[in-house]
């Protein structure tokens, strides 16, 4: 899960803008090519950035959380989104394909160990990648923790968040006939994959709008509509992953395998008023992980761009940057 735009950007405290020194389309197999970029210091400490969604894509703003003199910053668009191709495709697109892609990027760039930085769905993917390849992870930095559990999906799509935003939930729900509302993810799935482009875009914008409206504590109503191409990719991919419970083997898989992560340091940043990914997941994760620290940011929601969250992430990355690689 993650928002696709920020209604309020407070970037003055972040590092200066920086352009990539390397951009490429990496063939990862299965007919997919993923967009990969590097910026910052080519000889710096490697950090890979995992964007949210699934389907959100990376943006230039994400580069600014890292001191460009210290870090070798790697960003990429996951399968099916952003500049990766084919666009909006769910074929050969699962969590395990993405874990394999991250490894291919690491091997292609000849990186031994790196910091893994992810928010929302990116935090989910970071945790699963680290549990799959713990030897290659130097530090995990997680924001807006989402553990891909049924409880979290029920919270957002089965009435939990709706109790706080009944007007916005009504806009999301009214597009679905009453006899299908017991499973909103499945109901939207039928329409997002109908084969009718006009219908797919209509429901994609509604799906994205529900999430975007709750992303920031500063929001108080629906924002503008997302561009059709972006909304369709974001919503189809996110819905595809949620329909399949993240392609995990069992509910609660990340927490059940938490011991794999015990030797890896982690920094967790969580908005106390996160309506998309409630703080209980981040709290329980940190409580079960001896080498993790957590910062609950007061008066902050889910969005990466919220001032308190951005400041804390920059502080963490500046601190990690002073440590020996």
Secondary structure in CASP SS format (residue, H / E / C, confidence):
PFRMAT SS
TARGET T0000
AUTHOR 0000-0000-0000
METHOD secondary structure of the structure
MODEL  1
X C 1.00
X C 1.00
X C 1.00
X C 1.00
X C 1.00
X C 1.00
X C 1.00
X C 1.00
X C 1.00
X C 1.00
X C 1.00
X C 1.00
X C 1.00
X C 1.00
X C 1.00
X C 1.00
X C 1.00
X C 1.00
X C 1.00
X E 1.00
X E 1.00
X E 1.00
X E 1.00
X E 1.00
X E 1.00
X E 1.00
X E 1.00
X E 1.00
X E 1.00
X C 1.00
X C 1.00
X E 1.00
X E 1.00
X E 1.00
X E 1.00
X E 1.00
X E 1.00
X E 1.00
X E 1.00
X E 1.00
X C 1.00
X C 1.00
X C 1.00
X C 1.00
X E 1.00
X E 1.00
X E 1.00
X E 1.00
X E 1.00
X E 1.00
X C 1.00
X C 1.00
X C 1.00
X C 1.00
X C 1.00
X C 1.00
X C 1.00
X C 1.00
X C 1.00
X H 1.00
X H 1.00
X H 1.00
X H 1.00
X H 1.00
X H 1.00
X C 1.00
X C 1.00
X C 1.00
X C 1.00
X C 1.00
X E 1.00
X E 1.00
X E 1.00
X E 1.00
X E 1.00
X E 1.00
X C 1.00
X C 1.00
X C 1.00
X C 1.00
X C 1.00
X C 1.00
X C 1.00
X C 1.00
X E 1.00
X C 1.00
X C 1.00
X C 1.00
X C 1.00
X C 1.00
X C 1.00
X C 1.00
X C 1.00
X C 1.00
X H 1.00
X H 1.00
X H 1.00
X H 1.00
X H 1.00
X H 1.00
X H 1.00
X H 1.00
X H 1.00
X H 1.00
X H 1.00
X H 1.00
X H 1.00
X H 1.00
X C 1.00
X C 1.00
X C 1.00
X C 1.00
X C 1.00
X E 1.00
X E 1.00
X E 1.00
X E 1.00
X E 1.00
X E 1.00
X C 1.00
X H 1.00
X H 1.00
X H 1.00
X H 1.00
X H 1.00
X H 1.00
X H 1.00
X H 1.00
X H 1.00
X H 1.00
X H 1.00
X H 1.00
X C 1.00
X H 1.00
X H 1.00
X H 1.00
X E 1.00
X E 1.00
X E 1.00
X E 1.00
X E 1.00
X E 1.00
X E 1.00
X C 1.00
X C 1.00
X C 1.00
X C 1.00
X C 1.00
X C 1.00
X H 1.00
X H 1.00
X H 1.00
X H 1.00
X H 1.00
X H 1.00
X H 1.00
X H 1.00
X C 1.00
X C 1.00
X C 1.00
X H 1.00
X H 1.00
X H 1.00
X C 1.00
X C 1.00
X H 1.00
X H 1.00
X H 1.00
X H 1.00
X H 1.00
X H 1.00
X H 1.00
X H 1.00
X C 1.00
X C 1.00
X C 1.00
X C 1.00
X H 1.00
X H 1.00
X H 1.00
X C 1.00
X C 1.00
X C 1.00
X H 1.00
X H 1.00
X H 1.00
X H 1.00
X H 1.00
X H 1.00
X H 1.00
X H 1.00
X H 1.00
X C 1.00
X C 1.00
X C 1.00
X C 1.00
X H 1.00
X H 1.00
X H 1.00
X H 1.00
X H 1.00
X H 1.00
X H 1.00
X H 1.00
X H 1.00
X H 1.00
X H 1.00
X H 1.00
X H 1.00
X H 1.00
X H 1.00
X H 1.00
X H 1.00
X C 1.00
X C 1.00
X C 1.00
X C 1.00
X C 1.00
X C 1.00
X C 1.00
X C 1.00
X C 1.00
X C 1.00
X C 1.00
X C 1.00
X C 1.00
X C 1.00
X H 1.00
X H 1.00
X H 1.00
X H 1.00
X H 1.00
X H 1.00
X H 1.00
X H 1.00
X H 1.00
X H 1.00
X H 1.00
X H 1.00
X H 1.00
X H 1.00
X H 1.00
X H 1.00
X C 1.00
X H 1.00
X H 1.00
X H 1.00
X C 1.00
X C 1.00
X C 1.00
X C 1.00
X C 1.00
X H 1.00
X H 1.00
X H 1.00
X H 1.00
X C 1.00
X H 1.00
X H 1.00
X H 1.00
X H 1.00
X C 1.00
X C 1.00
X C 1.00
X E 1.00
X E 1.00
X E 1.00
X E 1.00
X E 1.00
X E 1.00
X E 1.00
X C 1.00
X C 1.00
X C 1.00
X C 1.00
X C 1.00
X C 1.00
X C 1.00
X C 1.00
X H 1.00
X H 1.00
X H 1.00
X H 1.00
X H 1.00
X H 1.00
X H 1.00
X H 1.00
X C 1.00
X C 1.00
X C 1.00
X C 1.00
X E 1.00
X E 1.00
X E 1.00
X E 1.00
X E 1.00
X E 1.00
X C 1.00
X C 1.00
X C 1.00
X C 1.00
X C 1.00
X C 1.00
X C 1.00
X C 1.00
X C 1.00
X H 1.00
X H 1.00
X H 1.00
X H 1.00
X H 1.00
X H 1.00
X H 1.00
X H 1.00
X H 1.00
X H 1.00
X H 1.00
X H 1.00
X H 1.00
X H 1.00
X H 1.00
X C 1.00
X C 1.00
X C 1.00
X C 1.00
END
